[in-house]
């Protein structure tokens, strides 16, 4: 029997717009046989972002979005 993967809980503050995007994406990925949760969308996004970074295929607009996000917090 395979070991259960350890998991960690992460709490993050997001905007209403980001929450709406998560909801919309989860809805679009879901189908009658399988409902996708917002948490699953976040986990998938983390994996996809990591793969892009490791392959050096990160779209430039992602870096701009990250830079803008950092400026909004200050």
N, C-alpha and C positions, 0 to 999 in steps of 0.2 A: 504494500500500500504506500503510495507516494506521500511524503511529508507535506503538510499544509504550509503554503508560503506565508511567512510572517508579513504582517501588514502594519502600517502606522496610520494614525489619524492625523490629518492636517486640517487646520481651520484657517480659512482665508477670507478676507473681506473683499467682496466684489461689488461692482456697481449694479444698478437696476438693468442697465443696458447689457452688461456681461451675463447677468442671470437670464435675461430674455434670450440672448444668443445661445446659452447652454440649453435652455428649454426647447428652443426652435431646432437646434441640432439633434438633440435626443429624439424629438418627435420625428424628424426627417429620417433618422437612422432606424427607427422602430418599424415594425410591421406587425400584423395581427398575431403572428406566432411568437414574436419576441419583442418585448418592450425594453428599450434602452434607457438607463437612468442617466441623470446629469453627472453623477459620479463616474459612470463608465465613460462618458464623453471626456471628462477631465483626464482619466487614466489613459485613454487612447491618445488624447492630445499630447500628454507628457511623453509617451512612447514615440509618437511621430516626430515631435520636436527634437527629441534626443537623437533619433536616427538621422534626421536632416543635419544636425550639428556634427555628428560623427562622420558623415559622408561629405561634409563641406558643401552641402546643398541647401543651406538655409537661405530662403528668399530675402533679398535686401529689405523688403517692406516689413519683415518681421523685426529686424534690427531697429528700423525707424519707429515701429510701434512700441518696442521695448524702451527706446530712448524717450519717446513722448510720455509713456507711462511713468517713468521715473521723474520726469519734470513736473507732472501733475501732483505728485505726492509732496513736493517741497514747497 
